[in-house]
Amino acid sequence: MNMILTNDEREALLPLLTEQQRTFIQEHVKRGKKTVFANQMAIDKGIILPESASIDEIEMLLDEWILEDYIDNGIVNPETPCECGRPLRYQYIVKHKSTNEQRRFGITHFEEHTEIPGKIVNAIKKGFTTIDYEMDELLKKIEQNWTLEEVISYIPSEIVLPADISDHLENNVPLLERQIKRLRPLINEFLSQKELKRPRVKEIPAIIDSTKTDNYKNESNQFAFEFELFEDTKDHSPVNEKKKLLPVTNNLSVSTKDKVLHHLKTISSIRIICELLIKNHIVADQRYITGKPKIYPMVCIYLESLVNQNVVYLEEVNGTEDRKYRFKR
């Protein structure tokens, strides 16, 4: 649902919102734009992150510019000017993490005031527009009295919903189409797993090197995740690209395991944890052809061993993109 509203149309729909809905949508826009900004800055460093990564987690990987705040005054306001002196309705406040330098400006002066490369600025602006479209989508759905039952007739009461989806439902705000597309397969997977009474991991004993797996001694306990486990090759042409299936092993050093557990106290995303291990030079920056760190499956297998020991639990699976674990309380 790609809604595009004018400013007047948006203003006309705002009175339909409860105070709770209005606050939530305003925060959604602010958080969404901060996430877009941080994601593009990460991409500029060669880091590709899953959609589910939170803004706080992404910003842990950055040392340069972050979007500190986004202000929508509702009207052009001389109290929130651009650094060139022009009064703004929408003011963007960015901060350099290393120097704490802060800049305030409108959307047209991003590149001029931050020296961020033009292609990244353009991607940020495009992402901001997408967030505005999402706000329009939510406003139109509220106007149309949208209900979840219209699109998904059954949600198991036992399923653990992703945090962003739960937040929408708890604040009586419709889901975005992109969230609905994520939710349907999650429900289908949950029902399938429940029926078969088996774990979320696939049993593929043939690709496990049991001699290097310290927590899975029996063949029946060997497994692999649905990762992109392929060796990169020099020939990347569509026809001739060759891929070699690689073994998945839990071959982490004790110090690496300690760092994983340290990060897990505050971070659930394994992709973010892996990027932090690389950033802090705990492990080498080795990646699959998709950009995913090669340490990722090893960290997941290690944490699965702790699931079996009842130390952590698997909170969420985002396809092959990411997995989230948390300590049990």
KEKOLTOR-448755 format. One record per residue (C-alpha): chain; x negated, y negated, z. Coordinates in steps of 0.2 Angstrom, whole numbers. Layout:
+---+-------+-------+-------+
| c |     u |     v |     w |
+---+-------+-------+-------+
| A |     X |     Y |     Z |
...
+---+-------+-------+-------+
***
This chain:
+---+-------+-------+-------+
| c |     u |     v |     w |
+---+-------+-------+-------+
| A |     0 |     0 |     0 |
| A |   -10 |   -15 |    -7 |
| A |     0 |   -30 |     0 |
| A |    -6 |   -47 |    -5 |
| A |     3 |   -61 |     5 |
| A |     1 |   -80 |     3 |
| A |    -3 |   -90 |    19 |
| A |    15 |   -96 |    20 |
| A |    22 |   -78 |    18 |
| A |    10 |   -73 |    32 |
| A |    16 |   -87 |    43 |
| A |    34 |   -83 |    40 |
| A |    31 |   -65 |    46 |
| A |    22 |   -69 |    62 |
| A |    38 |   -73 |    72 |
| A |    44 |   -55 |    69 |
| A |    29 |   -48 |    80 |
| A |    30 |   -45 |    98 |
| A |    16 |   -53 |   108 |
| A |     8 |   -36 |   110 |
| A |     8 |   -33 |    91 |
| A |     2 |   -51 |    87 |
| A |   -13 |   -49 |    99 |
| A |   -17 |   -32 |    92 |
| A |   -17 |   -37 |    74 |
| A |   -27 |   -52 |    78 |
| A |   -40 |   -41 |    86 |
| A |   -39 |   -29 |    72 |
| A |   -43 |   -42 |    60 |
| A |   -58 |   -49 |    70 |
| A |   -64 |   -31 |    74 |
| A |   -62 |   -26 |    56 |
| A |   -72 |   -41 |    49 |
| A |   -86 |   -38 |    62 |
| A |   -87 |   -20 |    57 |
| A |   -88 |   -24 |    38 |
| A |  -102 |   -37 |    42 |
| A |  -112 |   -24 |    52 |
| A |  -109 |   -10 |    40 |
| A |  -116 |   -20 |    25 |
| A |  -131 |   -25 |    35 |
| A |  -134 |    -7 |    39 |
| A |  -132 |    -2 |    21 |
| A |  -145 |   -16 |    17 |
| A |  -157 |    -5 |    27 |
| A |  -152 |    11 |    18 |
| A |  -140 |    17 |    32 |
| A |  -124 |    24 |    26 |
| A |  -112 |    27 |    41 |
| A |   -95 |    35 |    42 |
| A |   -79 |    25 |    42 |
| A |   -75 |    30 |    60 |
| A |   -91 |    22 |    67 |
| A |   -86 |     8 |    80 |
| A |   -93 |    -9 |    79 |
| A |  -103 |    -8 |    95 |
| A |  -111 |     8 |    89 |
| A |  -116 |     1 |    72 |
| A |  -123 |   -15 |    80 |
| A |  -135 |    -4 |    90 |
| A |  -144 |     0 |    74 |
| A |  -146 |   -19 |    69 |
| A |  -160 |   -31 |    74 |
| A |  -155 |   -46 |    63 |
| A |  -138 |   -55 |    59 |
| A |  -122 |   -49 |    67 |
| A |  -105 |   -57 |    66 |
| A |  -103 |   -63 |    84 |
| A |   -85 |   -70 |    82 |
| A |   -72 |   -75 |    69 |
| A |   -60 |   -89 |    73 |
| A |   -43 |   -92 |    64 |
| A |   -36 |  -109 |    70 |
| A |   -20 |  -107 |    60 |
| A |   -24 |  -124 |    52 |
| A |   -39 |  -133 |    46 |
| A |   -47 |  -139 |    62 |
| A |   -61 |  -153 |    64 |
| A |   -65 |  -144 |    81 |
| A |   -72 |  -129 |    71 |
| A |   -82 |  -136 |    57 |
| A |   -95 |  -128 |    45 |
| A |  -113 |  -133 |    48 |
| A |  -111 |  -145 |    33 |
| A |   -98 |  -154 |    43 |
| A |   -82 |  -148 |    33 |
| A |   -68 |  -144 |    45 |
| A |   -62 |  -126 |    44 |
| A |   -47 |  -115 |    47 |
| A |   -58 |   -99 |    47 |
| A |   -75 |  -101 |    56 |
| A |   -88 |   -87 |    56 |
| A |  -100 |   -87 |    70 |
| A |  -116 |   -76 |    66 |
| A |  -130 |   -72 |    78 |
| A |  -148 |   -66 |    75 |
| A |  -150 |   -52 |    87 |
| A |  -169 |   -54 |    89 |
| A |  -170 |   -73 |    90 |
| A |  -152 |   -77 |    97 |
| A |  -151 |   -90 |    84 |
| A |  -132 |   -94 |    81 |
| A |  -124 |  -102 |    65 |
| A |  -106 |  -107 |    62 |
| A |   -99 |  -109 |    44 |
| A |   -85 |  -105 |    32 |
| A |   -85 |   -90 |    20 |
| A |   -92 |  -100 |     6 |
| A |  -109 |  -104 |    15 |
| A |  -114 |   -86 |    21 |
| A |  -128 |   -84 |     9 |
| A |  -135 |  -102 |    11 |
| A |  -135 |  -102 |    30 |
| A |  -141 |   -84 |    34 |
| A |  -153 |   -80 |    19 |
| A |  -144 |   -64 |    17 |
| A |  -146 |   -57 |     0 |
| A |  -132 |   -62 |   -12 |
| A |  -126 |   -44 |   -16 |
| A |  -124 |   -41 |     2 |
| A |  -114 |   -57 |     5 |
| A |  -103 |   -53 |   -10 |
| A |  -100 |   -35 |    -2 |
| A |   -96 |   -44 |    14 |
| A |   -83 |   -56 |     6 |
| A |   -75 |   -41 |    -3 |
| A |   -74 |   -31 |    13 |
| A |   -66 |   -47 |    22 |
| A |   -53 |   -47 |     9 |
| A |   -49 |   -29 |    12 |
| A |   -46 |   -33 |    30 |
| A |   -34 |   -47 |    26 |
| A |   -25 |   -35 |    14 |
| A |   -23 |   -23 |    29 |
| A |   -16 |   -37 |    40 |
| A |    -3 |   -40 |    26 |
| A |     1 |   -22 |    25 |
| A |     4 |   -21 |    44 |
| A |    15 |   -37 |    43 |
| A |    26 |   -30 |    29 |
| A |    28 |   -13 |    38 |
| A |    34 |   -22 |    53 |
| A |    46 |   -32 |    43 |
| A |    53 |   -16 |    35 |
| A |    54 |    -7 |    52 |
| A |    42 |     6 |    47 |
| A |    41 |    22 |    58 |
| A |    29 |    36 |    59 |
| A |    42 |    49 |    57 |
| A |    46 |    42 |    39 |
| A |    29 |    48 |    33 |
| A |    24 |    62 |    45 |
| A |    38 |    72 |    52 |
| A |    28 |    82 |    65 |
| A |    13 |    78 |    76 |
| A |     8 |    92 |    89 |
| A |     9 |    85 |   106 |
| A |    -8 |    94 |   110 |
| A |   -18 |    86 |    96 |
| A |   -31 |    73 |   101 |
| A |   -28 |    58 |    89 |
| A |   -43 |    47 |    83 |
| A |   -45 |    32 |    94 |
| A |   -40 |    19 |    81 |
| A |   -24 |    29 |    77 |
| A |   -19 |    31 |    95 |
| A |   -22 |    12 |    98 |
| A |   -10 |     8 |    84 |
| A |     3 |    19 |    91 |
| A |     1 |    13 |   109 |
| A |     3 |    -5 |   104 |
| A |    18 |    -1 |    93 |
| A |     9 |    -6 |    77 |
| A |    12 |     4 |    61 |
| A |    -2 |    15 |    54 |
| A |   -12 |     9 |    39 |
| A |   -11 |    20 |    23 |
| A |   -29 |    25 |    25 |
| A |   -26 |    31 |    43 |
| A |   -11 |    41 |    37 |
| A |   -22 |    49 |    24 |
| A |   -34 |    54 |    38 |
| A |   -21 |    60 |    50 |
| A |   -12 |    72 |    38 |
| A |   -27 |    84 |    36 |
| A |   -31 |    82 |    54 |
| A |   -14 |    89 |    59 |
| A |   -15 |   103 |    45 |
| A |   -32 |   108 |    52 |
| A |   -26 |   108 |    70 |
| A |   -11 |   119 |    66 |
| A |   -22 |   131 |    55 |
| A |   -34 |   133 |    69 |
| A |   -20 |   135 |    82 |
| A |   -13 |   149 |    71 |
| A |   -29 |   158 |    68 |
| A |   -35 |   155 |    86 |
| A |   -53 |   152 |    80 |
| A |   -65 |   137 |    83 |
| A |   -67 |   123 |    71 |
| A |   -83 |   129 |    64 |
| A |   -85 |   141 |    50 |
| A |   -94 |   157 |    52 |
| A |  -107 |   159 |    39 |
| A |  -120 |   170 |    47 |
| A |  -130 |   171 |    31 |
| A |  -137 |   154 |    31 |
| A |  -143 |   154 |    50 |
| A |  -161 |   157 |    55 |
| A |  -158 |   166 |    71 |
| A |  -176 |   167 |    75 |
| A |  -176 |   148 |    78 |
| A |  -159 |   146 |    87 |
| A |  -162 |   146 |   105 |
| A |  -144 |   147 |   111 |
| A |  -137 |   159 |    99 |
| A |  -145 |   176 |   101 |
| A |  -131 |   187 |    94 |
| A |  -127 |   187 |    75 |
| A |  -108 |   186 |    80 |
| A |  -112 |   169 |    87 |
| A |  -121 |   162 |    73 |
| A |  -113 |   148 |    63 |
| A |  -115 |   133 |    51 |
| A |  -106 |   117 |    49 |
| A |   -99 |   111 |    33 |
| A |  -113 |    99 |    30 |
| A |  -122 |    94 |    14 |
| A |  -137 |   105 |    17 |
| A |  -146 |   104 |     1 |
| A |  -164 |   100 |    -3 |
| A |  -167 |    84 |   -14 |
| A |  -175 |    87 |   -31 |
| A |  -184 |    76 |   -43 |
| A |  -171 |    79 |   -57 |
| A |  -155 |    70 |   -52 |
| A |  -146 |    71 |   -69 |
| A |  -128 |    77 |   -68 |
| A |  -131 |    92 |   -79 |
| A |  -148 |    97 |   -72 |
| A |  -148 |    93 |   -54 |
| A |  -154 |   108 |   -44 |
| A |  -149 |   111 |   -26 |
| A |  -157 |   123 |   -14 |
| A |  -146 |   128 |     1 |
| A |  -156 |   125 |    17 |
| A |  -155 |   135 |    33 |
| A |  -147 |   126 |    48 |
| A |  -156 |   129 |    65 |
| A |  -156 |   122 |    82 |
| A |  -175 |   118 |    82 |
| A |  -175 |   102 |    93 |
| A |  -189 |    98 |   105 |
| A |  -185 |    96 |   123 |
| A |  -189 |    77 |   122 |
| A |  -177 |    75 |   107 |
| A |  -163 |    85 |   117 |
| A |  -166 |    73 |   132 |
| A |  -163 |    58 |   120 |
| A |  -148 |    65 |   113 |
| A |  -140 |    68 |   130 |
| A |  -146 |    50 |   135 |
| A |  -137 |    42 |   120 |
| A |  -121 |    54 |   123 |
| A |  -118 |    45 |   139 |
| A |  -112 |    29 |   129 |
| A |  -110 |    35 |   111 |
| A |   -99 |    49 |   104 |
| A |  -103 |    48 |    86 |
| A |  -117 |    60 |    81 |
| A |  -121 |    50 |    65 |
| A |  -125 |    35 |    76 |
| A |  -135 |    45 |    88 |
| A |  -146 |    52 |    74 |
| A |  -149 |    35 |    67 |
| A |  -154 |    29 |    84 |
| A |  -166 |    44 |    85 |
| A |  -174 |    38 |    68 |
| A |  -174 |    20 |    73 |
| A |  -183 |    23 |    89 |
| A |  -196 |    35 |    80 |
| A |  -190 |    50 |    90 |
| A |  -188 |    60 |    74 |
| A |  -194 |    57 |    56 |
| A |  -183 |    47 |    44 |
| A |  -178 |    62 |    33 |
| A |  -162 |    63 |    24 |
| A |  -151 |    74 |    12 |
| A |  -147 |    67 |    -5 |
| A |  -131 |    60 |     2 |
| A |  -141 |    49 |    14 |
| A |  -136 |    59 |    30 |
| A |  -151 |    62 |    42 |
| A |  -158 |    80 |    41 |
| A |  -158 |    80 |    60 |
| A |  -139 |    79 |    60 |
| A |  -134 |    97 |    59 |
| A |  -147 |   102 |    72 |
| A |  -140 |    89 |    84 |
| A |  -122 |    96 |    81 |
| A |  -128 |   114 |    84 |
| A |  -137 |   109 |   100 |
| A |  -121 |   101 |   106 |
| A |  -110 |   116 |   101 |
| A |  -121 |   126 |   113 |
| A |  -117 |   114 |   127 |
| A |   -98 |   116 |   122 |
| A |  -100 |   134 |   125 |
| A |  -108 |   130 |   142 |
| A |   -93 |   119 |   146 |
| A |  -105 |   104 |   147 |
| A |   -97 |    93 |   133 |
| A |   -82 |    95 |   122 |
| A |   -79 |    91 |   104 |
| A |   -68 |    75 |   103 |
| A |   -66 |    73 |    84 |
| A |   -71 |    80 |    67 |
| A |   -71 |    68 |    53 |
| A |   -73 |    80 |    39 |
| A |   -91 |    82 |    34 |
| A |   -95 |    64 |    38 |
| A |   -96 |    64 |    57 |
| A |   -92 |    74 |    73 |
| A |   -89 |    66 |    90 |
| A |   -94 |    74 |   107 |
| A |   -92 |    68 |   125 |
| A |   -97 |    74 |   142 |
| A |   -84 |    83 |   152 |
| A |   -79 |    75 |   168 |
+---+-------+-------+-------+
***
